[in-house]
Every structure is written in C-alpha cells, then in structure tokens.
Amino acid sequence: MIMTYSLPDLPYDYAALEPAITGEILELHHAKHHAAYVKGANDTLEKLDEARDKDQLGGLVGLEKTLAFNLSGHVLHTIFWDNLSPDGGDRPDGELGSAIDEHFGSFEAFKKQLTSATATVQGSGWGVLGWEPLGRRLIVQQVYDHHGNVGMGSTPLLVFDAWEHAYYLQYRNVRPDYVQKLWDLVNWNDVAARLTAAKNA
C-alpha cells in the first residue's frame, strides 16, 4: 500500500523550544503521538479501500470517525509545529495584526480569548484561530479531541495543542501555565502566511 500521509520533519531540533517545551516532551509528542495519527490515517484509508472492494460497508460509520480523528490530528499537529519557533513571540503586525484588531478589538483581547479557549477545552483538544471564509473574518474556536465543534469551512491559522501529552510531563495539571508559554513561541510569519493563503483561496 502507498502511504498517503507521512510524518513531517520538525523545522527545528527537539531541544530548540526549551525552556517553554522540553526536548523530551517535544520528541515524544512528535515521534510518538503525531506519528500514531499518521499511521492511523493511513491504516484507516486501507480499511476503507478494503471495505469498498468487498462491498462490506457495515462498519463505515466507525471507519469514517476514525479517519476524521486521525487525519485531523495529523493536520493540526503539522500546523502546530510550523506555528512555533525558537525565535517566536511578541505580536504580529501588517495584515494579520490589522485583522486581529478589526475582528477582536485588540491583540490583548484576542490573546485573552484564545488563551481561555485553549485552557478551558473540556478533556483533550485545541484552541484555534481560524479564517472563516463566508464572513471573511477571524474567529477563535475550541476543538474537542481533534475534530469536534469546528465551523465548517474555516481554515486553522494558529493552533494551540491542549492535549495532556503536549504538556503534562512538564506542567503537570496546570494547563494555563503551558498556554502562557506558547505565546513566547508563536511564529507570526507562519500565521500571517496562512492568513494570506486562506484569504486568497
């Protein structure tokens, strides 16, 4: 079988985001957890192919849900790695900075909303800044697991991983401390490029 999805290389070393994220956590997160979503997506596509070939679609609901879970995990993690940088932090300017001011009132208001969305996700999930194409505006969303509670058609631009595997070894159960540290790593150039691409899509 040809693998449709593959684990991307990180654009930095595992230790590059310390002290905000330890090298041990980053390696486990990327090489084990993200890799598991890639394998899960590929394995599920293979099972869907087999179900179609054999005309045995009785388990389709479960397979579709499994594909959505693993594929969304792969997509969000791929964005997450590029959203972070050892040279990140501060705040955006240009088109992205103006859009944040327009749609949230100020950078401070946006930061507070995304921080709260990430810190208060029930169970496992993500805080997401997305571009919503019908309203042509930025929105903040909570994503449960990897794929629930998302506005259809919205494009994720900046994603904060709130699964325990992203922080628990370092921050224990104090998720808000971890979220605050993520702001020191945000690669605003990457987020701005994603906004431009989404608006032009």
N, C-alpha and C positions, 0 to 999 in steps of 0.2 A: 504494500500500500504506500502511495506517495503521501508524505506528511504535508497537510495543508498549512499548518501553523508551526512555528518554531520559536524557541526562546531567544529573545533579543539579547545581545551583549549590553552591559551597562556602559554608559558614556563616561564612567569614572571607576576608580578602584573601590573595592568594598569598604576600605577604611576612609574614603575621601569625605564622607559626610559626618565624621566624628567631630565634636562630641555629641551632636544632636542625635545621630543614629550610629550605634556602634557597628564596627565591621562584622562582628559575629551575627548580629540581627540582620544586617543587610544581606549577608551571604545566605543565611537560612531562608530569608524572605524571597530572594531572587532564585537561588539554585534549587530550592526545595518546593516552596509554596507556589511561586509563579510557574515553575516547571510542571507542577502537578496539574495546573489548569490547562497548560498547553497539551499535555498528554491526554487529559480528559476530553478536551475538544476534539482532538484527532481520533481518539478511540470511539467517541460518540458518533462522529461522522461515518466511521467504518461500520458501526452497528446500524445506522440509518440506511447506508447503502445495502447492507445485507437484508434488512427488513424489506426494502423495496424490491430487491431481486427475488426474494422468496414470497413476495406478496403477503407478508406477515406483519401487518401494521397495528396489531392489537396493543402493542406497547409504545405506540407513538407518543402519547402524552408524556410519559416518563422520559423518553429519549429527548423530546423537544425541550423539556425543562432542564435536563442535564446539560444539553448543548448550550442553552441560554446561560446557565450558571457558569460553566467553564469558559465559554467564549467571552462573556462579559468580564470575567476575572482576568483573562488574558489581555483584553483590550485596555481595561482600566489600569492594570499594572504597567503595561507598555507606556501609557501616557504618564503615569506616576514617576517612572524612572527619569523620563526626559523633563518633567516638571521640576525636578530637583537638581541642584548644582552646588558644589562646594563654594562657588562664587556667587551664590544667590542671596536673596533677601532684599531689604529696602522696600521700594514700592514702584509700580510701573508708571511710565509717562506716555506721551504720544497718544495714539488712537485708543489703546487699551485703557490708559489712565483716564482719558476723557469719557470713555464708555462707562467705566466704573462710577465716575462722578455723576453721570447722567442717570444711570439706572439704579443707583443705590444712595445717591445724595452726597457721598464722600467715600474716600478709601477707608476711613476709620469705621464707617457704618457697614461697608461691605465686609471688612475683616472681622468685625464682631459677628455678623450673620453667618459667615462661612465657618468661623471658629465654633460657634454654637451648634450649627448643623452637624459638624463633624463630631464634636464632643458628646452630643446627645443622641446619636443614632442608637436605636434600641438593638442590643445584641451586636451583630457584626455588620459593617457597611462602610460607606464612604460619604464624605462631604464633597460636593461637586459644584464648581462654577461652570455654567454651560451657556451656549448661544442658542436661543430659541428663534427659529427662522420665520415663523408666521408673524410674531410681534416684533421681530428684528431687535431683540433685546437680550441682555444678560440676565440670567436667573441663577439662584442658588437652590440646589436640590439635595435631599438626603436620599442615598441609595441603600436600600436594605439588601444584605448579602452583596451581590454584585449587580443585580438586575431588577430589583423591585422599586416601585414608587418614582419612576423616571418619566418625565414628559416626553412623549413620543416625538421623534424627530429632532430633539435637542442634541447638540454636539458638545461633549465634555471638553473643556479647555484647561481647567486646573482641577486636579483630583487629590484629595487627602484620604489616605487609607486609614480607616478606623477599626480594622480587624485586630484582634489581640496579638496575632502573630507579628504585626508590624511594630509593636512597642513593648509588649508585656515583660520581656526579659530585662529591659532597661528601666521602664517607668512603672512597672507593676500595674496596679489598677488605677493609676492617676492619668487617665487619658488626656485631660485638659493640658497637663504639662507637656506631653508629647506634641499635641497640636500646636501649642505656642512655639515650640522649637521648629516645627515645619516652616513657619513663616520666615525663619532665618535662611532657609534653603531654596526658596521659590526662584525658579529660573524664569523671570518675567519675559525674557526674549522668546522663550519657547511658547509661553502662554499667548503672547502677542501674535506670534506667527500662526498659532492655531486659530485665533480670532479672525485674522485676515483671511485665512483659508476657508473658514466656516462662512464668513460673510460673502465670499465670492463663489461659493459652491452652487 
